[in-house]
Amino acid sequence: MFLKKYGWDEENCIRVKECISSHRYLSSMQPTTIEAKILLDADKLDMTGAIGIGRVLLYQGFMKKSIYCKGEDSFLNEYRERLLKVYDSFYTEEAKEIASQRKELTHMFYQEILKDRALNDFSNITQYIGQ
């Protein structure tokens, strides 16, 4: 193992390996050590709040995807399928508290997009022009 070349003992090498193996949000491997839980929580916190919203919107723009169109891979879908679920998946109390504070902002942003989309929905325009 790489770390052994630098004098690390077997137990610490195994702990680092677990951190690396389980740090991804979508990983099937669940962290068991406190170090692995902290690393995964830090990774997931980066998906929350204003930073999380910004990351998703930047990615959506880069991929030329919609923010709110129905039936498309959009910010609204990403929120429902991924961002909303991350808030209930933290291990440490500190991360749970930070995520809880950020969840409200994310939810408010989502609701505002829904309102804006409804205001800009021209599919029923005929009712406004008398036809």
C-alpha distance (Angstrom), angle and dihedral (degrees) to the residues before:
residue distance angle dihedral
M1 . . .
F2 3.80 . .
L3 3.81 96.2 .
K4 3.79 93.4 52.6
K5 3.81 88.5 66.5
Y6 3.80 86.2 64.1
G7 3.79 96.1 49.1
W8 3.80 100.8 -94.3
D9 3.79 116.1 151.3
E10 3.81 123.3 -122.8
E11 3.82 95.7 -104.6
N12 3.81 94.4 53.7
C13 3.81 91.1 44.3
I14 3.80 89.4 55.4
R15 3.82 91.2 48.6
V16 3.82 91.7 52.0
K17 3.80 90.2 47.2
E18 3.82 90.2 54.0
C19 3.80 91.3 49.2
I20 3.78 90.5 53.5
S21 3.81 94.9 42.7
S22 3.80 96.3 49.4
H23 3.80 104.0 33.4
R24 3.80 97.2 96.2
Y25 3.80 118.2 94.5
L26 3.79 92.3 -135.6
S27 3.81 95.4 43.8
S28 3.79 116.5 123.2
M29 3.80 90.2 -144.8
Q30 3.80 112.2 91.5
P31 3.81 117.5 -146.3
T32 3.80 116.5 -114.8
T33 3.79 103.9 177.2
I34 3.79 123.4 72.1
E35 3.81 90.1 -120.9
A36 3.80 91.9 55.4
K37 3.82 91.5 46.5
I38 3.81 91.8 50.8
L39 3.81 92.3 48.9
L40 3.81 92.7 48.5
D41 3.81 91.7 46.6
A42 3.82 90.1 50.9
D43 3.80 90.2 50.2
K44 3.82 91.9 49.5
L45 3.82 94.0 44.9
D46 3.78 86.9 62.7
M47 3.83 86.7 65.2
T48 3.82 94.0 55.6
G49 3.78 136.6 84.7
A50 3.79 124.2 -4.0
I51 3.81 92.6 -22.8
G52 3.80 91.1 53.8
I53 3.80 91.8 47.9
G54 3.79 90.5 49.2
R55 3.79 93.1 48.8
V56 3.80 92.7 50.5
L57 3.81 93.4 46.6
L58 3.80 92.3 47.9
Y59 3.79 90.5 49.7
Q60 3.82 91.6 46.4
G61 3.81 89.8 52.6
F62 3.79 93.3 45.9
M63 3.81 90.0 51.5
K64 3.84 90.5 44.1
K65 3.80 91.4 -120.3
S66 3.77 128.3 149.2
I67 3.77 126.6 -99.5
Y68 3.78 95.1 -144.6
C69 3.81 116.5 -6.3
K70 3.76 115.1 139.0
G71 3.79 117.3 -109.3
E72 3.79 94.6 13.9
D73 3.75 135.9 104.3
S74 3.80 94.9 -92.6
F75 3.79 142.4 150.2
L76 3.81 88.4 -93.9
N77 3.79 91.3 56.0
E78 3.80 92.1 44.7
Y79 3.81 89.5 51.7
R80 3.81 93.7 50.8
E81 3.80 96.3 40.9
R82 3.78 101.8 39.4
L83 3.79 119.9 -0.8
L84 3.80 96.5 51.7
K85 3.81 91.8 51.6
V86 3.80 96.0 49.9
Y87 3.81 92.4 68.3
D88 3.80 92.0 69.8
S89 3.80 97.1 46.4
F90 3.80 105.9 73.7
Y91 3.80 123.6 121.5
T92 3.80 105.9 -161.9
E93 3.79 124.5 64.3
E94 3.80 91.5 -129.9
A95 3.80 92.5 55.0
K96 3.82 91.2 45.6
E97 3.81 89.8 54.5
I98 3.82 94.2 48.0
A99 3.80 91.2 46.1
S100 3.79 91.5 48.9
Q101 3.80 90.6 55.7
R102 3.80 92.2 47.7
K103 3.80 95.2 45.5
E104 3.80 93.0 71.5
L105 3.81 92.7 56.2
T106 3.79 92.3 47.7
H107 3.80 92.0 48.6
M108 3.82 91.9 48.3
F109 3.81 90.4 50.8
Y110 3.81 90.6 50.1
Q111 3.81 91.2 49.5
E112 3.82 91.2 49.5
I113 3.79 91.0 53.5
L114 3.80 89.4 50.9
K115 3.82 90.1 51.3
D116 3.80 92.7 47.1
R117 3.78 91.3 48.0
A118 3.80 90.4 51.6
L119 3.81 91.0 50.3
N120 3.81 90.9 50.1
D121 3.80 96.0 45.2
F122 3.79 104.1 119.4
S123 3.81 95.7 174.3
N124 3.81 90.3 105.0
I125 3.80 96.0 42.5
T126 3.79 92.1 127.2
Q127 3.81 91.4 73.0
Y128 3.81 88.4 61.0
I129 3.79 97.5 48.3
G130 3.80 96.8 44.6
Q131 3.79 102.1 -108.1
